[in-house]
Amino acid sequence: MVSDIQNKVVIIGGGLIGKLLHLMLISRGFDISHFEKVFKEKNRTFALSPSSVDWLRSLELPSLFFDSLTEVKSMKIFDSTISNSITLNAEDVTKPALAYMANEKDLNEAIKKKLNKKTNFKKILSDFVIQGEQDHVRLKLSNEQHKASIIIACDGSKSLVRKKISIKSSEHDFNQTALSFELKVKAGKQNEAKQFFLKDSILAILPIKKGIVSIVWSCSSQFFEKLNNYDDEAIENELNLIIGKFYKEIKIVSKKECFPLFMNRVEGIFKDRVLLVGDAAHSIHPMAGQGLNLGIRDIIDLERIIDKRDYMDIGLKGFLRKYERARKEDVVQMGFLTLGLNWIFSNKSSIVSSIIGRGMGMVDKSKFLKQQLIKKAIS
Ligand SMILES: Cc1cc2nc3c(=O)[nH]c(=O)nc-3n(C[C@H](O)[C@H](O)[C@H](O)COP(=O)(O)OP(=O)(O)OC[C@H]3O[C@@H](n4cnc5c(N)ncnc54)[C@H](O)[C@@H]3O)c2cc1C
């Protein structure tokens, strides 16, 4: 029989991953205490992989959310010359879409509706203490204590929990900043995403609704300095030089947000009944639009291992080791993929550039290679 303590889970961090993990765990009968630093909802747009969307469906979120998704049916990838490209089509792998664009606010709304009304998210300051014991772990706050079988940290890439329990992490600074905003456009193929691997930046254009696309522009420090001094009109002019032949009458229609880009590798994902999930365990370059998907796959693997029912107590080392093994390959592969792509495409050598150009031509002609690329991208 599962004891009260074995059933008790503390989650720290209420971003999308923390909230989705909460939903999964209550569906498995766990008793959750959930803590968050700031209750401020963001309004970003994410590319979700088909398998992430399938899993969200399994949570039985309200259908309104799924109706709000925009299908990405094809993706065109360009090199810096913009004359070489690869086109990936969902129909090449007989799928309805390569990805689905989701609005963070819509997803948060759907999660809120699904969560029990009694669900209580509590505010936490940074002076908490975590104390691991043999059969439980304690979260000590200034005025109260919470005893649980496990603390799961979903507090993002700069995880304070990770620091408090002394899990070392190494940061790779890409020396890039991502600029993100929405653009009103005319023409352009509906439901097609485009990605330009340019000399000083990687420009991703993602369809979010008719006539509106989301821009994620990952810029080298120098190029970002330049853009940061521009007003909207100057940025639109700069964009016109790159995408003018695909999109007309472009206009920035949202606030611009900046994200410094780095990658985090942690030396372990658990210690003494404390587990890291989502960006707290791995943060990667956004070029592949995979960070959130990777966090969702963390939860899917956790759910799968819980469902095997080999362990009554999910804070036990055996359970956590099993989970760590299950996640290793996916996380390492995605880290290498984004690191490698960034290196290849930001390489200034003309030899490398000409190899990229020829390579892209070859891949674009091979249905088999494109199918393999798509299969990895939509997993
Ligand atoms: C420009 C850009 C575009 C992206 N596009 C995509 C995409 O298209 N597809 C995709 O899959 N991924 C994308 N990502 C990655 C994605 O944003 C992240 O992987 C995802 O948001 C991570 O979710 P998380 O809940 O783990 O962390 P976060 O979203 O960082 O949430 C962490 C939460 O913890 C809270 N917190 C922090 N510190 C504490 C503390 N001390 N105590 C309590 N709570 C705390 C924070 O307030 C926050 O609510 C993109 C990233 C960037 C930068």
The ligand as an ORCA input file, in Angstrom:
! r2SCAN-3c Opt
* xyz 0 1
  C      12.961     32.418    -28.422
  C      12.560     31.053    -28.011
  C      11.677     30.303    -28.787
  C      11.318     29.010    -28.412
  N      10.483     28.287    -29.216
  C      10.181     27.013    -28.898
  C       9.323     26.229    -29.739
  O       8.832     26.694    -30.770
  N       9.064     24.936    -29.379
  C       9.603     24.387    -28.239
  O       9.357     23.189    -27.971
  N      10.392     25.117    -27.418
  C      10.701     26.406    -27.709
  N      11.487     27.150    -26.875
  C      11.948     26.554    -25.603
  C      10.871     26.694    -24.507
  O      10.552     28.063    -24.334
  C      11.388     26.147    -23.173
  O      12.016     24.919    -23.370
  C      10.211     25.948    -22.205
  O       9.522     27.163    -22.000
  C      10.712     25.407    -20.871
  O       9.639     25.288    -19.967
  P       9.907     25.110    -18.420
  O       8.552     25.117    -17.778
  O      10.809     23.955    -18.203
  O      10.736     26.397    -17.981
  P      10.270     27.927    -17.925
  O       9.323     28.244    -19.020
  O      11.522     28.723    -17.824
  O       9.452     28.009    -16.567
  C      10.090     27.997    -15.313
  C       9.112     28.464    -14.258
  O       9.736     28.382    -12.978
  C       9.534     29.584    -12.268
  N      10.669     29.783    -11.355
  C      11.916     30.217    -11.652
  N      12.661     30.268    -10.536
  C      11.871     29.853     -9.528
  C      12.060     29.679     -8.127
  N      13.214     29.988     -7.527
  N      11.038     29.219     -7.390
  C       9.853     28.928     -7.945
  N       9.608     29.074     -9.272
  C      10.596     29.535    -10.034
  C       9.439     30.681    -13.328
  O       8.706     31.805    -12.833
  C       8.691     29.934    -14.434
  O       7.292     30.029    -14.283
  C      11.852     28.449    -27.231
  C      12.737     29.195    -26.422
  C      13.090     30.470    -26.814
  C      14.045     31.251    -25.950
*
